[in-house]
Amino acid sequence: MELKNLSFVAKNKGVLLRLLKWVNLRPEESDRTLLMFAFYTITSIGLRWSEDSTVALFLDQYGAKSLPWIYIASAALGSILVFFYSWLQKIFPLRLVIVAIAPFMVVPLILLPFGLQVSPFQVISIFLLRLWVDAFYIVNDLNTSIAANQLFNIREIKRTYPLISSGILVADVLSGFSLPLLLLFVGLHNVIVPFAAGFIVLGTLILWYLTHNYRQAFPNAPQRLIPTASRSTRSRLTGPVKRYALLLFAFFALLQVMGVLIDFQYLTQLKLNYNDKQIASFLGIFGGITGLCELIMQWFISSRLLERSGVFVAVATLPASVTVLIPIIIPILGLFVVMQGENFFWGLVIIKFLDELLRYTFVASSGPLLFQPIPAKIRSRVQTFSGGVAEAFGAGTAGVVILVTLWLCTRFMPMTGHDLVLLLLTAIAGVICLGVIWLLQKGYVELLVSSAEQGQISASNIDLPLFKQVVVKTLAEKGTETDKRSCIELLSQFDLQGAAEVLASLLVKLSPDLQKSSLEVMLNAGANAAYLPEIRTLLAQRQEITPEVFALSLRYIWLAEQNPDLGKLEEYLHPQENSLIRGTAAALLLRQGTPMQKVAAMHTLRKMLTHKLELERMNGVKVLRGSVYLQALRIHIPNLLQDDSLRVRRAVLEMIVANQLEEYYSALLAGLCYKSTRNTAMLALVQLENEALPMLLSLATNIYKPDVVRMYAWRTIGQIPTLEAMDILWEQLEIFRGTSRDHILNILLKRHKQEGIVSLVDALHQSKVERLIEQELTFLAEIYAAYIDFKTQGEVYAAYIDFKIQNTLEKSPKSERVITILSLMEHALLELEIDVKERLLMLLKLLYSQDNVQAAAFNLRSQSAVNLARGLEILEHTVNLPSKSVLVNIFDRRSPEEKLQHLVSKGMAEYQQMLLSDRTRRLISLGNLLSDWCLACCFHFAQVACIRLTIPEIIATLRHPTGFVREAAIAYLSVVSPRVLLELLPQLKNDPHPLVIAQVKKLIENNYAN
């Protein structure tokens, strides 16, 4: 029976995984996404019932002519609520605002329907209900968008938000088809309370549960305590961002103007044709049918259109369709003759259907992508301004336009003339909107380049079809070489094959430098015979192109052709030919030629590699990068690695990687040891990706290598863009302590920042970081315990040592030396505390927003009490760990005694006072947890205090990679065990550190003197 149950569970799990894959979700995102979807759907059902009910009541009470006043009042109230919402974020933590705003909005929605039962308040209650429901929509959409941005990073939200946003479409279907049934059983006046309000409250409870379970994703600090973008970034991006934000504002405002104009005409005709209950039923059924079509469009067409045509084509569908449809529908329905007929009503139903279909599918899916080029630090602020405020402004503007139009038409036109005018105004708004979209596309490019320069953009958040168009336009027009080269590099990173297609057609028009860059990209994409005509055209212009471009073109043609004419290549082997062209021809013949041709090519390349001129040797090495068989030329590589020319040595390192010469990979590691070749070696090792990981890990974990070399080995691992490299970093983060852990943390933070990961959501990594934080806190307890013992017992211990040597009448040089070393020890422990606290801050950056923690760190390092308090408050409101109070206490300006007491009270450490001899042994036993200077101080103190240490501890310290630590161990042995030291001195003479050599030399001389 158990086996059957297990089989059933496994089968269901497989079905669930397939379902998640179908909706483009990952398992770790499913819980958050489904909860957000449930919240948005259930809340939207309640709002939709409320909207349709209040629309019917309003039209029955006031008529359609009063709708413009609702639009204006709704715009004013919506703007006030958006600013109020933004102000609340400055005063209260974001999680509290998100959870509390829905109950705040739902209270009037519950109270106002009671006014419908009282005759004097019925009229004003209907007006306020209609107004409040519109405002609730604005706040609910804004609340949902902000909550989703907090719960998901930039890559996750692209997968999850389309599903979340489709909640309103599902709500349209469910609420639309269920509303007629509700009206049948409970009546129009009883829909909002209890049914609509009940659904909104249920949605609020789901949101509360969601924010409670994922509270680490929401900052606990008010917005006034959260740092904004840096001044340098702001000053550089203010102009383009401001222009782009204003265009976005205009775009969303114009869309809202179009929507309100269509909605007014639609509701006006609805009022003329139906009574109040019929209106509510029609709105419900219309919403259900529209929602069903929207769901099909959203799930099966929207993403494909975005992928193939780009974001700007998608957002242009709405204004373009409405603008084109209105002039067509007017003559078809005979609007010039019968303006108020049934044909006009159904024509408006079609336009309204099209407006809602495109608005809630293509535009809704594309809207968030329009904000992607904006720097992440100010994106939410721009989104609030260009989203909520713009829509409210657009609705208000449309209301004013309608009122003015009705007034003018009443005075100067026939009674039915305003319908035609409003339709024409809608079409004009659509045309203006298309113009704004065209300007937006140009602004999108400016911000795209700015963001790319700062590493804020990647293939995952770019509209690729649009970017290709941008590259073609940028390269074809006049502009700086730097901008054009940046476009080529970005396109090659995002779509290498597409880059070759784009660049091939532009080769002849580009400058020599850009031609070189373009040909290198095309070769990296693989030689393609389809582009041979363009390359041959370029090759035919030999007098106008540089040798580098000619050599690359030559290489491309002979690699792309199926049966190349190798005889022509032999013409380029002449000694008078440019060395790069000559070498390229020789390398190609070595790859494809006949035996005789290969001999001639080998002879040419050998002469180049051994030539006296640096340029000849360097070009000889360069052309070997694409060679398949180096054959006898390998014997020259060792000499070239020792070449006097730095440029030649760098070229050799690049050639080793290009040809995957495994026997010379050790040269790449050796290149990390020298500043002159370090960058080249790092880039070469990164190209090897996972193949280089074992070598780099061996170098990074070798404690006897210089610390700077180990640091660059860790950095190289961090630059390798594979999951295996990240796994190694996470594994080694737990194993290593001290400086190595600092290096790994810096690398992980840099990777997370580049990839747009705000905080770790993965439970495995989160628990791992939390364990490391507890580990560092436990180590801090050891530091505080040692500091307290040395501080309280220092002078007494110095007097005790004097007593042992029978010199207690006055302070002796021995006593003074002990006190000096004790002072050094205390300072070393305090410096060690600073290192651990910096490490704790780096660990916190992995769990929470780096900007928040960095702002806290900046203030915590300040000597100002005001700044310190600010830093502690940011930290307290950012961190959600069980050890939060301990962390705040440690970063506060308290004495070590108070900090240790707090650690002990929280059960994170135990303290028992020790003798200084025992405490010293305890510190030395911690080994690599101590800094090098602190460990050296321990041995110096053990020396003057004559403390007995174990042989393994002494031997381990004599082998320590740091010279002054070995010097301290030798000094200790010279006092405690001179006989053992005498036996070790011959071996110690070969120590690489000059400090140790001088010490050993002096000890040997003293020994011979005695």
VOMILO-759224 format. One record per residue (C-alpha): residue in one letter; x, y, z. Coordinates in steps of 0.02 Angstrom, whole numbers, plus 32768, in hexadecimal, padded with zeros to 4 digits. Layout:
AXYZ...
//
This chain:
M800080008000E808D8076802DL80E380527F87K8043807F7F2AN803781237F8AL80EB814C7F64S80CE81247EADF803481957EACV809582247EFDA812582107E83K80AD820E7DF0N805482AA7E2FK80FB83007E4CG812A82DE7D97V808483247D5DL809F83BE7DC9L814D83DA7D82R810A83CC7CD0L807F84467CFBL80FD84C37D41K816784B07CA6W80CD84CF7C39V80AB85747C91N8167859D7C90L817D85957D4ER820585497DB7P81DB84E07E52E822A855C7ECBE81BD85E87E83S8118858A7E82D80DE85AC7F35R80F986677F2CT80AF86747E7DL801286117EA5L7FF386737F45M800787187EE8F7F9586D67E5EA7F1286A27EDFF7F1B874A7F37Y7F0C87AE7E97T7E8187417E4EI7E14873D7EEAT7E2987F87F0CS7E0388207E56I7D6387B77E5BG7D2588217EEBL7D5888C17E95R7D08888C7DF0W7C6288667E45S7C6E890E7E9DE7C97896B7DFCD7C0A89207D93S7B8C893B7E20T7BBE89EF7E3FV7BC18A177D85A7B0E89D87D74L7AD68A3A7E0FF7B308AD87DD5L7AE88AD57D25D7A3A8AB97D6BQ7A4A8B487DE9Y7AB28BC97D8AG7AB28B967CD3A7B468B8E7C5DK7B5D8C4B7C54S7BA18C4D7D06L7C2A8BD07CDFP7CAD8C587CB6W7C9F8C987D69I7CC38BE97DA8Y7D5D8BE07D37I7D9E8C867D79A7D788C5F7E2FS7DBF8BB17E1BA7E5F8BF97DD3A7E708C737E65L7E4C8BED7EE8G7EBE8B6F7E91S7F4F8BEB7E8DI7F358C157F44L7F328B5D7F73V7FD08B387F0DF802D8BC57F64F7FE58B8C8009Y80218ADB7FE3S80CF8B1D7FBBW80D08B86805AL80A08AEF80C3Q813A8A928081K81A78B1C80C8I81578B0F8174F81358A558185P818E89B6814BL8158897D809DR811088D780D9L809B89318152V806289AA80CBI803F8920804CV7FD788BB80CAA7F7D894E811AI7F4A89AE807CA7EC4892F8048P7E66893280F0F7E7189F080ECM7E2389F3803FV7D9E89708064V7D5289C780FDP7CF98A508097L7CC389CA801CI7C69897080ACL7C1F8A0C80FBL7BE28A6B8060P7B6389E58026F7B038A0080C8G7AE28AB1808CL7A7F8A677FF9Q79F98A328076V79E08AE580B4S79898B5A8038P79E58BFD8065F7A8F8BA88051Q7A678B3A7FBBV7A9C8BB77F35I7B448BE67F85S7B668B307FB5I7B588AF67F00F7BCD8B817EC6L7C4E8B5B7F4EL7C438A9F7F2FR7C698AB57E75L7CF68B2B7E9FW7D428ABB7F25V7D3D8A1E7EB9D7DA08A767E30A7E218AB17EAFF7E298A027EFBY7E5889BC7E4FI7EEB8A347E41V7F2D8A0E7EEFN7F1389527EDCD7F74894A7E38L800189B27E82N800489477F1FT800B88A77EB8S809788E87E49I810389207EDCA80E6887D7F3CA811988177EA3N81B688807E8BQ81E8885C7F3FL81C587A17F35F821C877F7E90N82C087B47E44I82CC87F97D94R82DB874F7D42E825486FC7DA9I81D587867D8DK81DF876E7CD0R81A386BC7CE9T812986DA7D77Y80D787827D56P807887507CB8L802486C77D1FI8003873B7DB2S7FBD87C57D42S7F4987487CEFG7EF0873F7D97I7E8787D47D65L7E58877A7CC3V7E2186E07D24A7DC187557D97D7D6A87A37D00V7D2F86F87CC7L7CF786B97D72S7CA8875C7DACG7C5987807D03F7BFB86DC7CF2S7BCE86D57DACL7B8C87877DBDP7AE487667D64L7AC686D67DDEL7AED87467E72L7A7687CA7E31L79F087467E1DF79FC870B7ED1V7A3487A17F3AG7A0C883A7ED1L7A7988CB7E98H7A8489227F41N7AC888897F9DV7B5988597F2CI7BE188C37F7DV7BB988908030P7BD68805805BF7C1087B17FB9A7C8A882C7F66A7CCF886A800DG7CE287B7804AF7D4D87887FB4I7DBB88237FCBV7DD587F88083L7E0087448054G7E8187857FD6T7ECA87F6805DL7EDF876180D2I7F3D87038048L7FAF879A8031W7FCF87A180EDY7FFC86E780EEL806E87008057T80CD879580A0H80DB873B8148N8126869D80FBY819E8700808CR81BE87928100Q8279878D80D9A824F87D0802CF8201886F8073P826D88F580C5N823E8914817AA828489C48173P821C8A598139Q82508AA08090R82A18B3980E0L83238AC4812DI83468A65808CP83D38AAE8021T83AD8AEF7F75A841B8AEA7EDBS84C98B307EEBR84E88BE47EBBS855D8BB87E2CT84DC8B447DDDR84538BC37DF2S84B38C527DA8R84E38BEC7D10L84368BA57CEFT83C48C337D25G83AF8C7B7C75P83848BDC7C14V831E8B927CA2K82B98C317CB7R82918C3C7BFDY82668B847BF5A81F98B8F7C91L81988C227C48L817C8BC27BA7L813E8B2C7C0BF80CB8BA27C6AA80868BE67BC7F80718B367B7FF800F8AF07C13A7FAA8B917C24L7F798B8B7B6BL7F488AD47B79Q7ED98B037C0BV7E8D8B947BA9M7E618B1D7B1DG7E198A9F7B97V7DAD8B207BF1L7D6B8B6C7B4DI7D3A8ABF7B0FD7CF18A907BB9F7C868B2E7BC1Q7C3A8B117B15Y7C218A587B3AL7BC88A797BE0T7B618B057B93Q7B1D8A8E7B0FL7B048A097B94K7A978A7F7BF9L7A2F8AAA7B60N7A0C89F37B38Y79F7899C7BE2N79B489B77C94D7A1F89A77D32K7A1288E97D4DQ7A2988C87C93I7AC389387C94A7B1188D67D24S7AE9882F7CCEF7B2C886C7C26L7BCC88AD7C78G7BE388057CCFI7BCC879C7C33F7C3388147BC9G7CBE880D7C4BG7CB7874F7C50I7CC4873D7B93T7D4D87C17B88G7DAC87707C18L7DA586C67BC4C7DEC870E7B23E7E70876D7B87L7EA686CD7BDFI7EBC86737B39M7F1A87087AF2Q7F89871B7B8DW7FB886647B9DF7FCF86357AE7I7FF286D17A7DS803587607AE9S80E087177B14R80FC86DD7A60L80D6878A7A1AL814C87D97A99E81D6875F7A6CR81C6877179B0S819688277998G81D8887F7A33V818D88E77ABCF816789837A55V8104892679D1A809F88D67A5DV8075897B7AB5A804E89CE7A0ET7FC5894F79E5L7F4389A77A52P7F528A5C7A12A7F708A1F795FS7ED889AB795FV7E638A2C79ABT7EA38AB67937V7E8A8A49789DL7DE489FC78D5I7D878A9F78FAP7D918AE87848I7D5F8A3F7802I7CCE8A207878I7C7F8ACD7861P7C518ABA77A7I7C288A0177BAL7BA68A227841G7B628ABA77EAL7B8C8B2D787AF7B7A8BCA7813V7AC18BA87802V7A878B4A789EM7AF48B777931Q7A8C8B2B79BDG7A538A8C796AE7A7289DA79A1N7B0189CB7922F7B608A53797EF7B4A89F77A23W7B91895479E0G7C1D89B17989L7C5189F97A32V7C42894B7A80I7CBF890C79FEI7D37899D7A21K7D2589847ADDF7D4688CA7AC9L7DE288EB7A62D7E1E896F7ADEE7E1088FB7B74L7E5588657B16L7EF588BF7AE1R7F06892A7B7FY7F0688967BF7T7F7088227B8BF7FF388717B1AV800089177B77A7FF788C97C25S807F884A7BF8S80EE88CC7BA5G80D789577C25P815689177CA7L81D888FC7C1CL81D389B67BF2F821E89D97C9FQ82AE895C7C8EP833189D77C47I83178A477CE0P83978A287D6BA835089AE7DEBK836D8A257E7CI82EF8AA57E3DR82818A357DD2S81F48A227E52R81EC8ADF7E69V81E08AFD7DAEQ81618A707DA0T80F38AC07E24F80FE8B6A7DCES80E68B297D1CG80668AA67D4DG7FEC8AD77DD6V7FFE8B947DC8A7FFB8B937D09E7F5D8B2B7D00A7F058B9B7D7DF7F3D8C357D1CG7F018BE77C79A7E568BBE7CC2G7E438C707D04T7E798CBC7C5FA7DFD8C4F7C01G7D738C867C76V7D998D3D7C54V7DA08D1C7B98I7CF68CC77B9DL7CA68D567BFFV7CEE8DDA7B8AT7CBA8D767AF1L7C078D607B31W7BFA8E1A7B58L7C3D8E517AAEC7BD38DD37A4FT7B378E087AAER7B538EBE7A77F7B938EA979C5M7B628DFB7984P7AC98D8A7978M7A9A8D227A0FT7AF08C8679CBG7B8D8CDD798EH7BF28CBE7A2AD7BFC8C027A05L7C5C8C207964V7CCD8CA179B8L7CF98C2C7A47L7D208BA079CDL7D938C14796BL7DE78C4E7A0CT7E058B987A3AA7E578B7B7990I7EC28C1979A5A7EFB8BDC7A52G7F2C8B377A00V7F958B90797BI7FEE8BF97A00C800B8B5B7A66L80608B0879D0G80D38BA079C2V80FF8B927A7BI81278AD87A61W819F8B0879D5L81F78B837A4AL81F88B017AD4Q82558A897A62K82E08B0A7A4BG82EA8B2D7B06Y82ED8A727B28V83918A677AC8E83E48AF47B29L83BD8AA47BCFL83EA89F97B8EV849B8A327B65S84AC8A8F7C0CS847089F67C6DA84E289837C0BE857989EF7C34Q855589D07CEDG853489157CD9Q847C89297D02I843788D27C69S844188227C23A83F387B27BA1S836987837C1CN832188347C27I833788787B77D82C188807AE3L833188277A64P82D4884D79C0L82CF890479EEF838689067A20K83B988BE7977Q835D894D7921V83B489C67995V8460897F796BV8440898C78AFK84068A4078C2T84968A707936L851B8A2578C3A84D08A727827E84C18B22786DK85488B9C78A3G85868B837954T861C8B6079C1E86858AC379A6T86728A997A5FD85B48A927A57K85B78A2979B9R863689B07A01S85CD89A17A9FC853689737A36I859988EC79DAE85DB88A37A7DL852F88A27ACFL84DC88507A3AS856287CA7A33Q854687A57AEBF848A87977ADAD847987417A30L851B870A79DBQ84C986BD7941G84558750792CA84EA87C6793CA8540877378A6E84A3878B783DV84948843786DL854D886E7859A8569881677B2S84FB88907753L8550892877A3L860888F8778EV8630896776F9K85E58A01774DL864889F077F0S86EE8A3C7823P878889C97824D878489B378E1L86CC898578DEQ86E989127849K876D88B778AFS86F888A67945S8669886C78D7L86D187E7787EE870F87A47925V865987937960M862A873D78BCL86BB86C278CCN8689869D7980A85DA86747941G862585FA78C2A864E8619780BN85AD861777A4A85AD860876E6A850F867476DFY8578870F7707L860386EE7689P85C887717609E85D887FC768CI868487BE76C3R86C387B1760FT8688886375EEL86EF889B7683L87878835764CA8781888375A0Q87A0892F75EER885189037628Q889489B27613E880E89F97686I8813897B7714T889889587798P890588BA779DE88A4887E7837V87FD888977DAF88498837773EA889087A777A4L87EA878977FDS878B878F7758L88068715770CR87EF869F779EY873086AB7796I8727868476DBW879A85ED76E1L874085A67779A869285C07731E86B0857B7681Q869584C27664N872284AF75E3P8795854775F7D881B85707576L88B6855475E3G892A85867555K88FA863D756EL893186327624E89E3860675F0E89F186B1759FY89E58700764BL8A7C869F7692H8AF78717763EP8B6E876876BDQ8B3E8816767FE8A8887F976B2N8A4788437754S8A7487CD77E4L89C187B97820I897F878E7772R8A15871C7753G89FB86C377F9T893E86B077DBA895C86617732A89DF85EB777BA896A85B77809L88DE8592778DL8952852B771FL898F84CD77B8R88D884A477D9Q889A84777729G892E847076B2T898B83E57657P8A29839A76A6M8A98840F7641Q8A2F84A6766EK8A3684747726V8AF4846C771EA8AFC851B76D4A8A80855B7756M8AE4850A77E3H8B83855C77A5T8B2D8607779DL8AE785F9784DR8B8B85BB7897K8BE586527850M8B6086C4789AL8B6686757947T8C248685794FH8C32872E78F9K8C9287BD794CL8C0288377938E8B7E883579C1L8AEF88557946E8B1E87BC78DFR8B23874B7978M8A80879179BDN8A22877D7918G8A6A86CE7906V8A20869F79AFK897A86F47988V895A869378E8L897985EF7943R88DC860979ADG886F85B87927S88E8852F78F4V88AC847C7905Y8958842B7905L89F084887946Q8A6083F27923A8B178420792DL8AF084D4795DR8ACD849D7A11I8B87849A7A38H8B8B85587A2DI8B0685747AB3P8B7A85657B4DN8BF085E87B04L8B5D865A7AD6L8B1C864E7B88Q8BC386977BC0D8BC7871A7B35D8C0887C67B62S8B6D88167B17L8AD588217B8AR8A6088287AF4V8AA787857AB1R8A94872E7B5AR89E087677B66A89BD872B7AB5V8A0586807AE0L8990866F7B76E88FB86977B06M8939861A7A84I8949858F7B07V889185A17B33A885785B37A7EN88AE85107A4FQ888A84B97AF6L894084897B13E8927842E7BB8E89E084107BD4Y89F984CD7BE0Y896584F57C51S89E085077CE0A8A2285A17C87L897785F17C9AL897F85D77D57A8A2F861D7D57G89EC86B57CFAL897E86DC7D91C8A1A86F27DFAY8A5A87897D96K8A00882F7D8CS8A3088497CD5T89DB87A97C98R895487967D1EN88C187DE7CBCT88EA877A7C21A88FD86DA7C86M885786F97CDFL87F987147C3BA884A86787BF2L881C860C7C88V8769864E7C85Q875A86147BD0L878585637C09E86EE85697C7EN86D884C57CE0E8779847D7C9BA87DC84FF7CFEL877F84E67DA3P87EB84597DEDM888C84BA7DC8L884A855D7E0DL8802850A7EA8S88A984B67ECCL8902855E7EBDA887F85BD7F24T8884853F7FB2N894385347FBAI896C85988058Y8A25859F8028K8A0286077F8EP8A0586C67F9FD895F870B7FDBV894D877C7F42V896086E77ECER88DE86837F2EM8869871A7F29Y887487247E6BA885986697E5FW87B6867E7EC0R878687127E52T87A486AC7DB5I873286237DF6G86B086A97E19Q86B986E77D64I8698863B7D1AP85DF86417CE8T85AD858F7D17L854785427DA2E85DB84D37DD0A8644856D7DF5M85BC85B37E66D85AA850B7EBEI866585097EE2L865E85B87F2CW85CD85887F9EE862484E77FD4Q86C8853F7FFAL866E85CB8056E8644854F80DFI86F0850080E3F875F859980E8R8768861E816EG87BB86C7817ET8802871E80E4S87D48693806AR871F869D80A2D872587598086H8762873F7FD4I86D886C27FAEL865387317FFAN868A87C67F91I8681875B7EF4L85D387187F1DL859487C77F41K85D988067E9CR858787767E3DH84E087947E92K84E8884E7E6CQ8512882E7DB4E848587AF7DA3G840588207DF6I83E887AF7E8DV83AA88207F18S83A8879C7F9FL83B586E07FB0V830D868B7FA7D835485DB7F97A83368585803EL83D5851D8036H844785B3801EQ83E78619809DS83FC85978125K84B3858580F7V84D28640810AE8474864281AER84E585B681F0L857E861981BBI853D86B28217E8526864B82B6Q85D68605829DE862086B48292L85BE86EB832CT86038657838EF86B286888358L8690873A8392A866786F4843EE871586A58441I8762874D8414Y870287AB849BA872C8726851EA87E5873184F4Y87E387F084F5I878E87F5859FD8808877785EBF88A287D085A8K885D887A85DCT88318848868FQ88C487D786B4G894F882C8652E89A6889586D6V898D8810875BY89DA878E86E9A8A6E880086C4A8A8B88168780Y8A7E875A8796I8B06873E8714D8B7587BC876DF8B5687618810K8B8C86BE87C1I8C32870B878FQ8C478759883CN8C37880D8804T8B9B88558854L8BE188F688A1E8BD0895C8801K8B978949874FS8C1B88EC86EEP8C3888EC8632K8BE8883F8632S8B478882867EE8B4289168606R8B5988A18572V8ACA883385ADI8A5788CB85BDT8A8B8909850EI8A65886084C0L89C08857851ES8992890084D5L89BE88C18426M895588268447E88BD888E847AH88CC88FA83DFA88DE885F8372L883E881783BDL87DF88BA839FE881C88BD82EAL87E5880882DAE8739883D831AI872F88C28290D875A883E820CV86D187C9824CK865088558250E86798883819BR866587CB816EL85BC87C881C6L8584885D815DM85B7880380BEL8555876980F4L84BD87D78116K84CB881E8066L84AE876F8024L840987658082Y83C88815806FS83D188AA7FFAQ848888DA7FE0D845889927FDDN840389868087V8492892A80DAQ8514899B8086A84BA8A3580C8A84B889E78176A857189BC8168F859D8A6D8131N85468AB781C9L85888A338241R863C8A5E8212S861E8B15823AQ86618B6482D8S85C38BCD82E6A85448B8F8366V84B58BCC82F6N84F48B698261L85138AD082CEA84608AD6830DR84218AE6825BG84898A508225L844889E782B6E83958A17828DI83AB89E581D6L83FA8941820CE836F891E8289H82E7893B8208T834188DB817EV8375883B81D7N82F487B58200L83698731824DP834F86E582FAS83F9872F8326K83C487E082F6S83D0882683A6V848087DB83B8L84B8882B8315V847388D58346N84C988C883F0I8570889983A1F856E89288324D853D89A283ADR85C48A048407R85C7899784A3S8652894B850AP8690889A84E4E864B8865858EE859A889A855FK85A6884984B4L85E487A584FDQ855C87A88581H84D887BC84F9L8520872C8495V851F86BD8530S846D86F0855EK843186BC84B0G8483861284C2M850186308436A859A862084A6E85D885EF8552Y8656865285B7Q86C5861B8644Q875B86818677M8800862C864EL88B486458681L891486A485FBS897C860A85D8D88DF85A385B6R889086308554T892B864084E6R8928858684C2R886F8594849BL888E861F841DI891D85C283C8S88AE852883B9L8836858E834FG88BC858A82C8N888885DA8223L87F786388275L887386B782BAS88C4873D8252D897F87278231W89AC87B882A4C893E87778332L898E86CA8325A8A3C87198328C8A0C877D83C4C89D386DB8418F8A80868E83FEH8ADA872B8436F8A73872B84D5A8A91867184EFQ8B4B869784DCV8B5587208562A8ADC86C485D5C8B36861D85BEI8A9485C38592R8AA5850E855CL8A5884E884B1T8A3E8441845BI8AB9840383D8P8A3483F7834DE8A0584AE836AI8ABB84E5835FI8AE0847E82C3A8A4284BE826DT8A7685728291L8B2885548252R8AD7852181ACH8A6385B881A8P8A63861380FFT8A7D86BF8151G8B3186EE817BF8B168751821CV8AAD86C28264R8B3C86498246E8BB186CA8293A8B4486CD8331A8B47860F833DI8C05860B832CA8C16869183B2Y8BA786298424L8C11858D8408S8CB285EF842AV8C75861084DCV8C0D85768506S8C7084EC84AEP8D1A8525846CR8D5284708451V8CC3844A83D9L8CE284EE837EL8D9A84C28369E8D6884278309L8CF084898299L8D64851B826FP8DB784C781D8Q8D0C84AD8189L8CD2855C81B4K8D6585AC8159N8D0A859080B4D8C6E85F280E6P8C3486688059H8C0C86FB80CDP8C9B877680F1L8C5C879581A3V8C6B86DC81CEI8D1486CC8175A8D5B875E81DBQ8D168713827DV8D5E86668258K8E0586B28229K8E0C871082CEL8DDE86748332I8E65861082DBE8EE786968300N8EB2869C83B7N8EBA85E083C1Y8F6C85DC837BA8F9D866C83EFN8F6286078485
//
